[in-house]
Amino acid sequence: MKCLILAAGYATRLYPLTENFPKPLLTVGGKAILDWLVDDIALSGMVDEYFVISNHKYWRYFYEWKKTKKQKIIIVDDETNTNDTRLGAVKDIQFAIDQRKIDDDMLVIAGDNILDFSLTKFISYAKEKKTSCIMRYYEPDEQKLLKCGVVTIDSKDRVLNMTEKSPNPATHWCCPPFYYYTREDAKLVKKGIDSGCGIDAPGSFIAWLCKQTDIHAMEMLGKRYDIGNLESYEKVKAEYCGITVS
């Protein structure tokens, strides 16, 4: 299985911290955000390669970072230089698939979020379901729902519908940017793009894919920390205690 880490954004809301430095390498609890993610995923023993998708402005920082890791990590430069010319998350996924000729099951994650529970449970869940999978958590704040991917599920966790940043969210189930694609579904990313699925938010592909095939949604086992601006970064640094593995 491969792990694709989305890290090609420009994090403009975190300026000046990220004006010349990538958000996924900011430190929380003495480790870079990417260190928390990769070190945890490695515990599953299921991932043999990690692909960090970067923009051209920051790829050298990731290249230096990977020298500190024992995992096999490949840095993919999407060749963009500004926020205005960014490809969007879904096109970045396809860019990496094409450039590195990836043909495998894939764990696709945002490189700027951290969790207080292990993603190994999510990988096990996906392997058990034998379908592409997402996670979900209950969001009571209706204003936050407007900024999220929102899913509708049935009694067996199957995704019936998903919308990204809908003005009228159908449920309170939010989808964080952590996804599992089966090998066959990963081959459909290009078809999704060609069919008009959104390209900016990574969940846009899932919103299209759930109409093509079965997808299951695991309820999140803990808390997700989203680092979106300077205030949230300071809050995460003050609160985050690491990943609980049980």
C-alpha positions, -999 to 999 in steps of 0.1 A, spaced: 0 0 0 11 35 -8 5 67 13 0 100 -5 5 130 17 -11 162 4 13 190 11 12 213 -19 -8 242 -4 6 276 4 -10 281 38 -16 318 33 -37 321 64 -6 312 85 16 340 72 42 350 82 51 315 96 45 298 62 54 326 38 87 308 32 82 275 50 57 246 45 29 241 71 33 203 74 68 208 88 57 232 116 63 216 149 38 205 175 48 188 207 84 187 197 78 170 163 69 182 128 32 175 119 45 151 92 65 132 117 34 125 138 16 113 108 43 92 92 56 76 124 21 66 133 11 51 99 44 32 99 32 12 129 6 -5 107 34 -22 87 11 -19 56 27 10 38 58 5 18 62 39 2 52 74 11 47 102 -15 47 137 -3 31 160 -29 47 194 -26 47 226 -47 79 238 -63 84 266 -37 87 243 -8 99 209 -22 135 213 -10 123 216 26 105 182 23 136 168 6 158 177 36 131 164 60 129 130 44 166 125 51 157 123 88 132 94 82 138 57 79 107 51 58 109 52 20 97 87 12 95 102 -23 89 139 -28 67 148 -57 71 184 -70 38 195 -87 57 224 -103 35 252 -91 50 283 -75 21 304 -62 -12 300 -45 -30 313 -76 -14 286 -98 -19 256 -75 -34 225 -90 -59 217 -63 -58 185 -41 -75 162 -65 -53 172 -95 -23 168 -72 -33 132 -65 -36 125 -102 -3 142 -108 15 119 -83 -3 88 -97 9 97 -133 44 108 -124 52 79 -101 31 53 -120 13 44 -87 -8 13 -91 -18 1 -56 -42 7 -27 -36 42 -14 -40 60 19 -44 97 10 -41 122 38 -37 159 44 -3 168 56 -15 197 78 -38 179 102 -29 157 132 -49 133 153 -48 121 188 -55 85 178 -38 61 155 -46 58 118 -37 22 120 -73 15 131 -86 32 100 -63 11 78 -76 -20 95 -112 -9 90 -106 -3 53 -90 -37 49 -119 -53 66 -145 -35 45 -126 -42 12 -139 -9 -2 -126 27 -4 -132 43 30 -134 77 47 -137 88 84 -165 108 99 -171 127 131 -201 145 145 -199 182 142 -226 201 163 -215 236 151 -237 244 120 -213 272 110 -184 248 109 -205 224 88 -206 250 60 -168 247 56 -166 209 56 -173 178 36 -206 164 50 -217 128 45 -249 109 47 -246 72 57 -268 42 61 -270 18 91 -240 -2 78 -216 28 75 -221 30 37 -218 65 22 -250 75 4 -240 110 -4 -213 136 3 -211 173 -3 -182 197 0 -190 231 17 -227 229 10 -248 259 20 -274 233 33 -256 204 50 -277 173 50 -263 158 83 -238 167 111 -213 140 99 -181 157 88 -154 140 67 -118 149 77 -91 147 50 -80 111 55 -91 86 28 -84 51 17 -87 43 -20 -87 7 -32 -64 0 -61 -93 -1 -86 -109 31 -72 -76 50 -74 -77 44 -112 -109 64 -113 -94 97 -101 -88 109 -137 -123 99 -147 -137 119 -117 -118 150 -128 -129 146 -164 -165 141 -152 -164 175 -135 -158 166 -98 -143 195 -78 -105 196 -77 -97 219 -48 -109 200 -18 -97 163 -16 -131 152 -6 -146 163 -39 -134 130 -55 -151 110 -28 -183 130 -34 -182 118 -70 -169 83 -62 -196 74 -38 -221 76 -67 -200 50 -86 -192 24 -60 -195 15 -24 -176 36 2 -177 31 39 -172 57 67 -156 48 100 -165 70 130 -134 88 141 -119 74 173 -106 106 188 -100 142 180 -87 159 148 -66 191 151 -70 213 121 -42 239 118 -59 266 96 -46 299 110 -22 314 136 -47 311 164 -55 275 158 -18 267 155 -11 282 189 -41 263 204 -28 230 190 6 236 204 -9 242 238 -33 212 237 -17 184 217 -3 155 237 4 130 209 -12 99 195 -28 73 216 -23 38 204 -45 11 219 
